[in-house]
Amino acid sequence: MMEFGCRTDQGLVRVNNEDFFGSAPELGLFVLSDGMGGLEAGEVASRLAVDTVLAHCREAAANSAVPLIGEVIPGVSDVSNRLASAVRLANATIHDEAMRNQLRQGMGATIVAVQFTNDRVSLAHVGDSRVYRLRDDSFEQLTQDHSFVGEQVRQGAMTQAQADATTLKNVLLRALGIDPEVAVDISEELVMDTDTVLLCSDGLTRELSDRQIAQILAGAEGSQEAADELVGLARQAGGGDNITAMVLRPALRPVGAMGRIGILGKWLKGR
């Protein structure tokens, strides 16, 4: 079982909210998507992304004979392969809808999805929405942005300071719905009972630093409180985009607020 809290907000600039999230707690599955495409198309794309992933995984859980979409990824679990299949299906669903409806041509979405199974979590990812983990003295981004800026930083062509200041942050190299097929990043991580996992759209990370995010995750008493504080602080910092946060904690051995503050202190000393 997971303790989880979720919050989404339109922000202070956008006229609508193109972020969408959903969960299947019975499967340990949590999904977040940030839509794009203007008018209402971004809202359609993000909702299609989340609903398709949840529906495909639920159908497969009820019937193991449901075929996988795309090739099997060697070296990862059946759960991870099913998650990749669900994201590929979401991509095709969004692309097909855009082709059928002229008003929705060019719509797309990012996606992050995590599924917890026993002591492991599977992560599926396309775009620049992110998954983070706070563990003991480590706060780590578990996904890599599929963006022009992210690629420039990884290649050493741009410093992180330059990346933070550039106006090109919204240029994606990969997103759902743009092409008939998409490459899905899949990874697996061991889960510890003191972990806190965050799924978020870029509206959060453009307003808050890693240090600010870690402080809130470490100090909040519960997952919902953490999600509320993160989104509220991002609004106060400018709210230039839609903002969504999903905060997840294994409900195995709760860590008190004072314990998390002690953990955070160790992490901050290393910054």
ABEGO torsion letter per residue (X at the ends): XBBBBBBBBAEAABABBABBBBBBAAAGBBBBBBBBGEEAAAAAAAAAAAAAAAAAAAAAAABAABBBBEBBBBGBBAAAAAAAAAAAAAAAAAAAAAAABAAABGBBBBBBBBBBBEABBBBBBBEABBBBBBBEABBBBABBBBBAAAAAAAAGABBAAAAAABAAAABBABBBGABABBBBBBBBBBBBAABBBBBBBAAAAAABBAAAAAAAAAABABAAAAAAAAAAAAAAAGGABBBBBBBBBBAABBBBAAAAAAAAAAAAAAX
